[in-house]
């Protein structure tokens, strides 16, 4: 049975952590946030599941009567960092066929192709060996993490508002600087693919966007094969829909290798910080020439997660920016 954590705000405005085991939803007594629960587990040298058991059974919860929050946050949004990695998934049979045809002609090997091939060749090292470095990008801090069902605000200067169905790893840095994986969340790594296509050196610009997580933090193991569906709804009807796969069986990198190449930087091992790290995807509506618009709804669902990532596209007003001299 899978075990997940959900953060909620109750009608009296009090926060609580909910443990979901199958169809049973109960509060976890004595803690109000996942970070608080994790810190207590670390201090008492328990796993999260052991800590939940030690705290006892709370009250049953009806999610329709509470506000469901993102499954992780930090009281200081500057201490939650969202980052990610790309070119990590093997993709469809058609995509691989195109890739292998391009491999025969070195002139057609773009930097993206070369990096992908590095992952295929060395992204899953054996034992304690260090594997190939993946593509890496920064998305933002906790202020850019969007709650379930809330709009994903697309900047006025954006050229595209596109979904990326992914799995994200969720981490807390322990007091001694050790990264601790709390679990996994289903995610929409919202991006601007038109900007990225214009010039690959604009990748950094294209990724500075909000992102959404599903309601659950999965604290039991992530299956090696994750299969789900990504769809876009417009005016109540399905505009686009496609299956996607994730998990290590469908990736050119191991999760451990992706984690190593993120946390090898001391900057990302600052005690007390929370990290949301996106592991990549091979399925995009943009690849099928879909043009989204404000009001469209992204819905990403995949077992073993019980709840989808579901968010409409919002529009952020233009904000004139000027620099003054002091």
C-alpha positions as CSV (number, residue, x, y, z in Angstrom):
1,X,0.0,0.0,0.0
2,X,1.3,3.5,-0.8
3,X,1.6,6.1,1.9
4,X,1.4,9.8,1.1
5,X,1.3,13.1,3.0
6,X,-1.0,16.0,2.2
7,X,-0.9,19.5,3.6
8,X,-4.2,21.2,4.3
9,X,-5.7,24.3,5.8
10,X,-8.8,23.7,7.9
11,X,-11.9,25.9,8.0
12,X,-10.7,27.5,11.2
13,X,-7.5,28.5,9.3
14,X,-5.3,26.0,11.2
15,X,-2.9,23.9,9.2
16,X,-2.5,20.2,9.4
17,X,-0.7,17.2,7.8
18,X,-2.8,14.4,6.5
19,X,-1.5,10.8,6.0
20,X,-3.2,9.0,3.1
21,X,-3.1,5.2,3.2
22,X,-5.3,3.8,0.5
23,X,-8.7,5.4,0.9
24,X,-8.0,6.3,4.6
25,X,-7.2,10.0,5.3
26,X,-6.3,11.1,8.8
27,X,-4.5,14.0,10.4
28,X,-1.1,13.5,11.9
29,X,-1.3,14.7,15.6
30,X,1.3,17.1,16.9
31,X,2.6,18.6,13.6
32,X,1.2,21.2,11.3
33,X,3.5,21.0,8.3
34,X,5.5,18.3,6.4
35,X,8.8,20.2,7.2
36,X,7.9,20.1,10.9
37,X,7.2,16.4,10.7
38,X,10.5,15.7,8.8
39,X,12.5,17.7,11.3
40,X,11.0,15.8,14.2
41,X,11.7,12.5,12.4
42,X,15.3,13.5,11.8
43,X,15.8,14.6,15.4
44,X,14.3,11.4,16.8
45,X,16.1,9.2,14.2
46,X,12.9,7.8,12.7
47,X,11.7,7.4,9.2
48,X,8.7,9.4,8.2
49,X,6.5,6.3,8.4
50,X,7.9,5.4,11.8
51,X,7.4,9.0,13.0
52,X,3.7,9.0,11.9
53,X,3.2,5.7,13.7
54,X,4.7,7.1,16.9
55,X,2.5,10.2,16.8
56,X,-0.7,8.0,16.7
57,X,-3.9,8.3,14.8
58,X,-5.5,11.7,14.2
59,X,-9.0,12.7,13.0
60,X,-10.5,11.5,9.7
61,X,-10.4,14.2,6.9
62,X,-12.7,15.0,4.0
63,X,-10.6,16.8,1.5
64,X,-13.7,18.5,0.0
65,X,-14.2,20.4,3.3
66,X,-10.6,21.8,3.6
67,X,-8.2,23.8,1.5
68,X,-5.5,21.5,0.0
69,X,-2.1,23.1,-0.1
70,X,1.1,22.1,-2.0
71,X,2.6,19.0,-0.4
72,X,5.7,20.8,0.7
73,X,6.5,24.4,1.5
74,X,8.8,26.5,3.8
75,X,7.8,29.4,6.1
76,X,10.4,31.5,4.3
77,X,9.9,31.1,0.5
78,X,13.5,32.1,-0.2
79,X,14.6,28.8,1.5
80,X,12.7,26.6,-0.9
81,X,14.5,26.1,-4.2
82,X,13.0,24.7,-7.4
83,X,15.4,23.3,-9.9
84,X,15.3,20.6,-12.6
85,X,17.0,18.5,-15.2
86,X,16.1,17.7,-18.8
87,X,17.1,15.3,-21.6
88,X,16.7,12.4,-19.0
89,X,13.9,10.3,-20.5
90,X,14.2,7.9,-23.4
91,X,11.1,9.0,-25.1
92,X,8.8,7.3,-27.5
93,X,9.9,4.7,-30.1
94,X,9.4,7.3,-32.8
95,X,11.6,9.8,-31.0
96,X,14.3,7.2,-30.5
97,X,14.1,6.2,-34.2
98,X,14.6,9.8,-35.2
99,X,17.5,10.1,-32.7
100,X,19.3,7.1,-34.1
101,X,19.0,8.3,-37.7
102,X,20.5,11.6,-36.6
103,X,23.4,9.9,-34.8
104,X,24.7,8.6,-38.1
105,X,25.4,12.1,-39.2
106,X,27.6,14.0,-36.8
107,X,26.6,17.3,-38.4
108,X,23.1,16.7,-37.1
109,X,24.2,16.2,-33.5
110,X,23.0,19.3,-31.6
111,X,24.2,20.1,-28.2
112,X,20.9,18.6,-26.9
113,X,21.5,15.4,-28.8
114,X,25.1,15.1,-27.5
115,X,23.9,15.7,-23.9
116,X,21.1,13.1,-24.3
117,X,23.6,10.6,-25.6
118,X,25.9,11.2,-22.7
119,X,23.1,10.3,-20.4
120,X,22.3,7.1,-22.5
121,X,25.9,6.1,-22.3
122,X,26.7,7.1,-18.7
123,X,23.6,8.2,-16.8
124,X,23.2,5.0,-14.8
125,X,26.7,4.3,-13.3
126,X,27.3,1.2,-11.3
127,X,28.1,1.2,-7.6
128,X,29.4,4.4,-6.3
129,X,30.7,5.7,-9.6
130,X,29.7,9.2,-10.7
131,X,27.7,9.2,-14.0
132,X,27.4,11.8,-16.7
133,X,26.2,15.3,-15.8
134,X,22.6,16.0,-17.0
135,X,21.2,19.3,-18.2
136,X,20.3,21.4,-15.2
137,X,18.2,24.5,-14.7
138,X,16.8,26.8,-12.0
139,X,13.1,27.5,-11.8
140,X,12.6,29.8,-8.8
141,X,12.0,29.8,-5.1
142,X,9.0,28.9,-3.0
143,X,7.1,32.0,-4.2
144,X,6.8,30.3,-7.6
145,X,5.3,27.1,-6.2
146,X,1.6,27.0,-7.1
147,X,-1.0,25.3,-5.0
148,X,-3.4,22.6,-6.3
149,X,-6.1,24.0,-8.6
150,X,-4.7,27.5,-8.4
151,X,-3.8,29.3,-11.7
152,X,-0.3,29.0,-13.1
153,X,0.4,32.7,-13.9
154,X,2.1,33.1,-17.2
155,X,4.2,36.3,-17.5
156,X,3.0,39.0,-19.9
157,X,6.3,38.7,-21.8
158,X,6.0,34.9,-22.2
159,X,5.8,33.5,-25.8
160,X,4.3,30.1,-24.7
161,X,2.6,28.5,-21.7
162,X,3.3,24.8,-21.8
163,X,3.0,21.9,-19.5
164,X,5.7,19.3,-18.6
165,X,4.4,16.2,-16.8
166,X,7.1,15.1,-14.4
167,X,8.1,13.5,-11.2
168,X,9.8,15.7,-8.7
169,X,12.0,14.7,-5.7
170,X,11.3,16.6,-2.5
171,X,14.3,17.2,-0.1
172,X,15.1,18.7,3.2
173,X,18.7,19.6,4.1
174,X,19.6,18.3,7.5
175,X,21.4,20.3,10.2
176,X,24.7,18.7,9.2
177,X,24.3,19.6,5.5
178,X,23.0,16.1,4.4
179,X,20.3,16.2,1.7
180,X,17.4,14.0,2.9
181,X,14.8,12.8,0.3
182,X,11.3,13.1,1.9
183,X,9.6,11.6,-1.1
184,X,8.2,12.2,-4.6
185,X,5.4,14.4,-6.0
186,X,3.6,14.4,-9.3
187,X,4.4,17.7,-11.0
188,X,3.8,20.2,-13.8
189,X,7.1,21.9,-14.7
190,X,5.4,24.8,-16.5
191,X,7.7,26.2,-19.2
192,X,8.0,28.5,-22.2
193,X,8.9,26.3,-25.1
194,X,8.7,28.9,-27.8
195,X,11.4,31.0,-26.0
196,X,13.5,27.9,-25.6
197,X,13.2,27.0,-29.3
198,X,14.2,30.5,-30.3
199,X,17.7,29.9,-29.0
200,X,18.9,27.1,-26.7
201,X,20.9,29.7,-24.7
202,X,17.4,31.0,-23.7
203,X,16.7,27.8,-21.8
204,X,17.3,29.6,-18.5
205,X,14.8,32.3,-19.4
206,X,12.2,29.7,-20.5
207,X,12.4,27.9,-17.2
208,X,11.9,30.9,-14.9
209,X,8.2,30.2,-14.5
210,X,5.9,28.9,-11.7
211,X,5.4,25.2,-11.3
212,X,2.7,23.1,-9.6
213,X,2.8,19.9,-7.6
214,X,0.0,17.4,-7.1
215,X,-1.5,17.3,-3.5
216,X,0.5,14.2,-2.5
217,X,4.0,13.7,-1.2
218,X,4.6,9.9,-1.8
219,X,6.8,8.6,1.0
220,X,6.8,5.0,0.0
221,X,9.1,3.9,-2.9
222,X,8.5,5.3,-6.4
223,X,7.9,2.5,-8.9
224,X,10.6,2.1,-11.6
225,X,7.8,2.4,-14.2
226,X,5.3,5.2,-13.8
227,X,2.6,5.6,-16.4
228,X,0.1,8.4,-16.7
229,X,-1.9,10.8,-18.8
230,X,-1.3,14.4,-19.6
231,X,-4.2,16.4,-21.0
232,X,-5.4,20.0,-21.7
233,X,-9.0,21.0,-21.3
234,X,-10.5,24.0,-23.0
235,X,-14.1,25.1,-22.3
236,X,-14.9,21.7,-20.6
237,X,-13.6,19.5,-23.5
238,X,-10.3,17.8,-24.0
239,X,-8.1,19.8,-26.4
240,X,-5.2,17.4,-26.3
241,X,-4.4,14.2,-24.4
242,X,-1.4,11.9,-24.5
243,X,0.1,9.1,-22.3
244,X,3.5,9.7,-20.6
245,X,5.9,7.5,-18.8
246,X,8.5,8.2,-16.1
247,X,10.4,6.3,-13.4
248,X,13.9,5.0,-13.8
249,X,12.9,2.2,-16.2
250,X,12.1,5.0,-18.7
251,X,15.0,7.2,-18.0
252,X,18.6,7.5,-19.3
253,X,19.8,8.6,-15.8
254,X,19.3,7.1,-12.4
255,X,17.6,9.3,-9.9
256,X,20.7,8.9,-7.7
257,X,22.9,10.3,-10.5
258,X,20.6,13.3,-10.9
259,X,20.6,13.9,-7.2
260,X,24.4,13.7,-7.0
261,X,24.8,16.4,-9.7
262,X,22.5,18.7,-8.0
263,X,23.6,18.3,-4.4
264,X,27.4,18.2,-5.2
265,X,27.2,22.0,-5.0
266,X,27.6,23.3,-1.4
267,X,25.2,26.1,-2.2
268,X,22.4,23.4,-2.3
269,X,23.4,21.8,1.0
270,X,22.4,24.7,3.2
271,X,20.9,23.3,6.5
272,X,17.1,23.8,6.7
273,X,16.5,24.5,3.0
274,X,13.9,22.6,1.1
275,X,14.4,21.5,-2.5
276,X,12.0,20.6,-5.2
277,X,13.9,18.9,-8.1
278,X,12.2,18.0,-11.3
279,X,13.4,14.9,-13.1
280,X,12.3,15.6,-16.7
281,X,9.8,14.3,-19.3
282,X,9.6,13.2,-22.9
283,X,5.9,14.2,-23.5
284,X,4.9,17.8,-24.4
285,X,1.8,19.2,-26.1
286,X,4.1,21.7,-27.7
287,X,5.7,18.9,-29.7
288,X,2.2,18.3,-31.2
289,X,1.9,22.0,-32.2
290,X,-0.7,22.8,-29.5
291,X,-1.1,26.5,-28.6
292,X,-2.4,27.0,-25.2
293,X,-4.3,30.1,-23.9
294,X,-5.4,31.6,-20.6
295,X,-8.2,29.5,-19.0
296,X,-7.0,26.2,-20.5
297,X,-6.6,23.6,-17.7
298,X,-3.7,21.2,-17.4
299,X,-4.5,17.9,-15.8
300,X,-1.7,15.3,-15.2
301,X,-2.5,12.0,-13.6
302,X,-0.4,8.9,-12.9
303,X,-0.4,5.9,-10.5
304,X,0.7,5.5,-7.8
305,X,-0.5,9.0,-7.1
306,X,-4.2,9.1,-6.3
307,X,-4.8,12.8,-7.2
308,X,-3.9,14.7,-10.4
309,X,-1.9,17.9,-10.8
310,X,-4.7,20.2,-12.0
311,X,-4.2,23.9,-12.7
312,X,-5.6,26.5,-15.1
313,X,-3.4,28.9,-17.0
314,X,-3.5,32.4,-15.6
315,X,-2.1,35.6,-17.0
316,X,0.3,37.8,-15.1
317,X,-0.1,41.5,-15.8
318,X,2.8,43.4,-17.4
319,X,5.0,45.1,-14.9
320,X,7.2,47.9,-16.1
321,X,10.7,47.5,-14.6
322,X,13.3,50.2,-14.4
323,X,16.5,50.5,-12.4
324,X,17.2,53.6,-10.4
325,X,20.6,54.8,-9.2
326,X,21.0,55.5,-5.5
